[in-house]
């Protein structure tokens, strides 16, 4: 192996070792506005470290490929090269070069043909390179070029005793691997495949050759990492933040916390502008506020700032002074710029808020809290045996929760430091709303505290709630899901219920808890709402679930409250008494209506509502009144038969059902659904009287009339204790 080849191999090994060691290093990190966080992605090194112009000197040692020049020569090439880098595509770099190629005998003093054909080629080339930067220090690429040169053979005389000259065509393709000592200075390694052809008869050096060498270059420009090169193309407008509240965590993610004006101070556009807000310790990553494709020269834009806080905001107590960072990343003429500003503000704990938007109350209604769910379950179990199946279920649950809170001694207590009425009048006053779990444990609360607790308990068992605001006050309401036309089945006084989108809602003045019963709290709640019937702008009703689409419930760290639930029997007694009073009021209303009208339909309605509430004796009396007015009045006759069946008087029920049966047969109405029900009830009566043959006969008849109805009872079903009452 020649010394020249060994030299080439040594150089290649050195470059490979150098390149490998550097390429294994991490990419240059960029801060993202949070302590200890770095970003090693997204850096376009070609753009960031682009130099518009570079000047370099290259050296190559050249050897022929597959051919010889008849003699041994040492061929050295020196080239002065100028390169330009496009701003839009910095990887493409056109270049021009001037150089000299020196061809001399390998052995000094050789006087043969080698000396004769020694020569110099003075040439110029044009070409282009493709260069890719893997980091600030490492880049690789390739190039193509072509050019013309003038060869001068000083030892070949012409007839005029002048050196012989020849025009040469040059072309080549090569690669490069460069190590950038700094932004301005670079060392490179160049293997090249070259082609040369003479336009004269001097063809000895025509053909392909291989070149290997080094280069050094100086790049014009300032290192982007140098503080003196920091891009400052944006002027910040004033940016101040109001107090922030942990309870509004979810709101800040989708609604701006502030706005800032950004102005492009350059005489050229800036592109790919990304605005991020970062609060160390309370965010997992910067919050992206906006992305702007381009800001024109001198243009100003207003940008809304958002903040996606993590769950840590719920851990603070009181007021925490904080400093956040606003960062702007952008591209200015291919260079990457970043500007930052800091802003200070106060972050309040999760129980603090301002009442600039009444819907914020929804953030304090926490139905997912296991402590509340457990207590709500206890209350429902306590009242399980006194539930009236005829009374609206939501209404019964509403009064159950009311008396459940009464049992543990929950009472109203005005907030001495920030009463709701004072806070509501001034949207800048900072109020406190206790979390429902804290109010439940403490047993006292302001109107907002008790409203949040009561609504949370109801929502935890699936009852839809809302909160009502009037001047200086807030209280609760819940949805019965009853159609508005049936208000009498909730309460005979229509003004007691609120017709919201065709459904009846019950308002509850929850501050009366512990001092009054549910009925009075309901009455006062309705009066407060109706008080502003002609000034509706002074009252508001906000559905909890709708408001929580904007103001989600605050995050909780659930712990055992150690709550003493109270006595089940005491809760059951209070609930039973309240249900009894309410049922009596509803029945009394229907009784009054029936007496005033003195009509068979009125008494039939009275009997129907009594049956619904389980008052069978009063129902029997009402149906008999109706039949006294018209002994053939079919609805009351059927309903009276049903009452007899429900009371276990099957012979009386059978007699009445047969009477109704004959009525249908005489009128040829046997194809009606009502007749099928009569046949069913006859089969059931005979079954209860253990006359199974007659029961089977009517069951077979029902199978022909309505097989689906018969299947519901699975041959009169295992449940023979219920029957329908016709209204």
Secondary structure, DSSP 8 states (H G I E B T S, - for coil): --HHHHHHHHHHHHHHHHHHHHHTS----EE-SSTT-EE-SS--HHHHT--SEEEEEEEEEEEESS---SS-EEEEEEEEEEEE--SS-TTEEEEEEEEEEEEEESSTT--SHHHHT-EEEEEEEEEEEEEEESSSSEEEEEEEEEEEEEEEEEEEE-TTS-EEEEEEEEEEEEEEEEEESSSSEEEEEEEEEEEEEESSS--TT-EEEEEEEEEEEEE-S--TTSGGG----EEE-------EEGGGHHHHHHS-SEEEEEEE-SSS-EEEEEEEEE-TTT-SS-EEEEEEEEE-TT-EEEEEE-----GGGGG--SEEEEEEEEEEEEEETTEEEEEEEEEEEEEE-TTEE--SSGGGGGGG--TT-HHHHHHHHHHHHHTGGG--TTS-HHHHHHHHHHHHHHHTT-EE---SSS-HHHHHH-TTS-EE---HHHHHHH-EE-HHHHHHHHHHHHHHTT--EEEEEETTEEEEEEEEEEEGGGGGGT-S-GGGEEEETTEEEEEE-GGGBTTB-HHHHHHHHHHHHHTTTT-GGG-EEEEHHHHTTTS----------------HHHHHHHHHHHHHHHHHHHHHHHHHHHHHHT-HHHHHHHHHHHHHTT-HHHHHHHHHHHHHH-TT-HHHHHHHHHHHHHTT-HHHHHHHHHHHHHHHHHTT-TTSHHHHHHHHHHHHHHHHTT-HHHHHHHHHHHHHH-HHHHHHHTTT-S--S------
